[in-house]
């Protein structure tokens, strides 16, 4: 990102600071914004911002609205644990926001942004945080900070995270129970309801990059 990380004003770790935020025009009125950001339309993906490295204990949707509504029309915001998706009305607004807000310190962690249609395959797992004594304008290039490993990257009592997920899934799901099939095919990631099992499989593959089947061309012929 071509941005300047020096200068005066702002306080790190305090989130949005209206008093020192004078580089842009006055903020727009924050309205009730949808939390639907899962459209697979290519234009929507090009207009959607992935906002990573969020502090899940302190960042709320209202803060994100106040920051990003300055760069265009917000159609949707979905906030998750440690990240969010910001849906703009067009790709120009999304790219402007990514350029100007990359590295903004929000609750001690700099925003790590990219356009959904252009993901960063080298983005490390974990988070980056500035030191409490950090003194800057409120922006820092996240690429210059060390990565703090995510909590589930270290050993846990009771087995590795994958094994714990399997056990939890088996305990909470209908797997192994009479009938087996659920009453509806709903995506566990985004809660979208699909019309069939195959529809759910295709949705998870396209929307969440999780494929559990082989295409006909990939299957080995029977011996």
C-alpha positions as CSV (number, residue, x, y, z in Angstrom):
1,X,0.0,0.0,0.0
2,X,1.3,3.4,-0.9
3,X,0.6,5.4,2.2
4,X,2.5,7.6,4.7
5,X,2.9,6.2,8.2
6,X,4.5,9.3,9.9
7,X,3.3,12.7,11.0
8,X,1.4,14.0,14.0
9,X,-2.0,13.6,15.6
10,X,-3.9,10.5,16.7
11,X,-3.3,8.1,19.6
12,X,-2.4,4.4,19.2
13,X,-4.6,1.8,20.7
14,X,-7.6,4.1,21.3
15,X,-9.5,3.2,18.1
16,X,-11.3,5.9,16.2
17,X,-10.2,9.4,17.3
18,X,-12.6,12.1,15.9
19,X,-10.5,15.0,17.3
20,X,-7.4,14.2,15.3
21,X,-9.1,12.7,12.2
22,X,-9.1,15.7,10.0
23,X,-7.7,14.4,6.7
24,X,-11.2,13.8,5.2
25,X,-14.5,15.6,5.0
26,X,-17.0,15.4,7.9
27,X,-18.4,12.0,8.7
28,X,-21.6,10.8,7.1
29,X,-24.6,9.9,9.2
30,X,-24.1,6.3,10.2
31,X,-27.3,4.3,9.3
32,X,-28.5,0.8,10.0
33,X,-26.3,-1.3,7.7
34,X,-26.9,-4.9,6.7
35,X,-24.7,-7.6,7.9
36,X,-25.0,-9.5,4.6
37,X,-21.5,-9.6,2.9
38,X,-21.5,-13.0,1.3
39,X,-22.6,-12.3,-2.3
40,X,-20.5,-14.3,-4.8
41,X,-21.2,-11.8,-7.6
42,X,-17.8,-10.7,-9.0
43,X,-18.6,-7.0,-8.8
44,X,-19.6,-7.4,-5.2
45,X,-16.4,-9.3,-4.4
46,X,-14.3,-6.5,-6.0
47,X,-16.2,-4.0,-3.9
48,X,-15.8,-5.9,-0.6
49,X,-12.9,-5.2,1.8
50,X,-11.4,-7.8,4.1
51,X,-10.5,-6.2,7.4
52,X,-8.1,-8.4,9.3
53,X,-6.1,-8.1,12.6
54,X,-9.0,-6.8,14.6
55,X,-8.9,-7.0,18.3
56,X,-11.9,-9.2,19.1
57,X,-12.2,-8.0,22.7
58,X,-12.7,-4.3,21.9
59,X,-13.6,-3.6,18.3
60,X,-17.4,-3.2,17.5
61,X,-19.3,-2.7,14.3
62,X,-20.1,1.0,15.1
63,X,-16.3,1.8,15.1
64,X,-15.9,0.2,11.7
65,X,-18.9,2.1,10.3
66,X,-17.5,5.4,11.5
67,X,-14.1,4.7,9.9
68,X,-15.2,3.3,6.6
69,X,-18.3,5.4,5.8
70,X,-15.9,8.3,5.0
71,X,-14.8,6.5,1.9
72,X,-18.1,5.7,0.2
73,X,-21.5,4.1,0.6
74,X,-21.5,1.1,2.9
75,X,-23.9,-1.7,1.9
76,X,-23.0,-4.2,4.6
77,X,-20.6,-5.0,7.5
78,X,-20.2,-8.5,9.0
79,X,-18.0,-8.6,12.1
80,X,-16.4,-11.9,13.1
81,X,-13.8,-12.8,15.7
82,X,-10.6,-11.1,14.6
83,X,-11.8,-9.9,11.2
84,X,-14.6,-8.3,9.3
85,X,-16.0,-7.8,5.8
86,X,-16.9,-4.3,4.6
87,X,-19.2,-4.1,1.5
88,X,-18.9,-0.9,-0.5
89,X,-21.2,0.1,-3.4
90,X,-18.3,0.0,-6.0
91,X,-14.7,-1.1,-6.3
92,X,-13.3,2.4,-6.5
93,X,-14.6,3.2,-3.0
94,X,-13.3,-0.2,-1.6
95,X,-9.8,0.4,-3.0
96,X,-9.7,4.0,-1.7
97,X,-10.6,2.7,1.8
98,X,-8.0,0.0,1.6
99,X,-5.3,2.5,0.5
100,X,-6.1,5.1,3.1
101,X,-7.0,2.9,6.1
102,X,-4.3,0.3,5.8
103,X,-2.4,0.2,9.1
104,X,-4.8,2.3,11.2
105,X,-4.3,1.4,14.8
106,X,-7.6,0.3,16.3
107,X,-7.5,-1.0,19.9
108,X,-3.7,-1.5,19.8
109,X,-3.7,-3.5,16.5
110,X,-3.2,-2.1,13.0
111,X,-5.8,-2.9,10.4
112,X,-4.6,-5.3,7.7
113,X,-6.8,-4.7,4.6
114,X,-7.2,-6.2,1.2
115,X,-9.9,-6.5,-1.5
116,X,-11.8,-9.9,-1.3
117,X,-11.3,-10.6,-5.0
118,X,-7.6,-10.1,-4.5
119,X,-6.7,-12.0,-1.3
120,X,-3.2,-12.1,0.2
121,X,-2.0,-15.7,0.2
122,X,1.0,-14.9,2.3
123,X,-1.0,-13.4,5.2
124,X,0.3,-15.1,8.4
125,X,-1.9,-16.8,10.9
126,X,-1.9,-14.8,14.1
127,X,-2.2,-11.1,15.0
128,X,0.1,-8.1,15.2
129,X,0.0,-5.6,18.0
130,X,1.8,-2.3,18.8
131,X,3.6,-1.8,22.1
132,X,1.8,0.2,24.8
133,X,4.6,2.8,24.6
134,X,4.2,3.2,20.8
135,X,4.1,6.8,19.8
136,X,3.0,7.6,16.3
137,X,0.2,9.3,14.2
138,X,-2.1,6.3,14.7
139,X,-0.9,4.4,11.6
140,X,1.7,1.7,11.3
141,X,2.6,-0.7,8.4
142,X,1.5,-4.1,9.8
143,X,4.2,-5.8,7.6
144,X,6.8,-4.2,9.9
145,X,5.4,-5.9,13.1
146,X,6.2,-9.4,14.4
147,X,3.4,-11.9,14.2
148,X,2.0,-13.1,17.5
149,X,0.8,-16.7,17.0
150,X,-2.9,-17.4,17.3
151,X,-4.0,-19.1,20.4
152,X,-4.8,-22.4,18.6
153,X,-1.3,-22.7,17.2
154,X,0.1,-24.0,20.4
155,X,-0.6,-27.4,22.1
156,X,-3.9,-27.6,24.0
157,X,-4.9,-30.0,26.7
158,X,-7.2,-32.7,25.2
159,X,-5.5,-33.0,21.8
160,X,-4.8,-30.8,18.8
161,X,-7.4,-28.2,17.8
162,X,-8.6,-30.3,14.8
163,X,-9.4,-33.3,17.0
164,X,-11.2,-31.1,19.5
165,X,-13.3,-29.6,16.6
166,X,-14.2,-33.1,15.5
167,X,-15.3,-34.1,19.0
168,X,-17.3,-31.0,19.4
169,X,-18.9,-31.4,16.0
170,X,-19.9,-35.0,16.8
171,X,-21.3,-34.0,20.2
172,X,-23.4,-31.1,18.9
173,X,-24.5,-32.4,15.5
174,X,-26.9,-35.1,14.4
175,X,-24.1,-37.4,13.2
176,X,-24.6,-40.9,14.5
177,X,-28.2,-40.3,15.5
178,X,-31.2,-41.9,14.0
179,X,-32.1,-40.3,10.6
180,X,-28.8,-38.5,10.3
181,X,-29.9,-35.8,7.8
182,X,-30.8,-32.4,9.3
183,X,-34.1,-30.8,8.6
184,X,-32.5,-28.0,6.5
185,X,-29.2,-27.6,4.7
186,X,-27.8,-24.5,6.4
187,X,-24.2,-23.3,6.0
188,X,-22.4,-23.3,9.4
189,X,-20.1,-20.5,8.3
190,X,-22.6,-17.8,7.1
191,X,-26.0,-19.4,7.9
192,X,-27.1,-19.3,4.2
193,X,-29.9,-21.9,3.6
194,X,-29.4,-24.2,0.6
195,X,-32.0,-26.2,-1.2
196,X,-30.1,-29.5,-1.1
197,X,-27.0,-31.3,0.2
198,X,-25.3,-30.8,-3.1
199,X,-26.2,-27.1,-3.1
200,X,-24.6,-26.8,0.3
201,X,-21.5,-28.6,-0.8
202,X,-21.2,-26.2,-3.8
203,X,-21.9,-23.1,-1.7
204,X,-19.1,-24.0,0.8
205,X,-16.7,-24.7,-2.0
206,X,-17.4,-21.4,-3.8
207,X,-18.0,-19.1,-0.8
208,X,-15.6,-20.5,1.8
209,X,-12.9,-22.2,-0.3
210,X,-13.6,-25.5,1.4
211,X,-14.0,-28.3,-1.1
212,X,-14.8,-31.8,0.1
213,X,-15.4,-33.6,-3.3
214,X,-13.6,-34.5,-6.5
215,X,-14.6,-33.3,-9.9
216,X,-15.2,-36.1,-12.4
217,X,-12.0,-35.2,-14.2
218,X,-10.0,-35.6,-11.0
219,X,-11.3,-39.1,-10.1
220,X,-9.2,-42.2,-10.9
221,X,-11.0,-44.8,-13.1
222,X,-11.8,-48.1,-11.4
223,X,-9.2,-50.7,-11.9
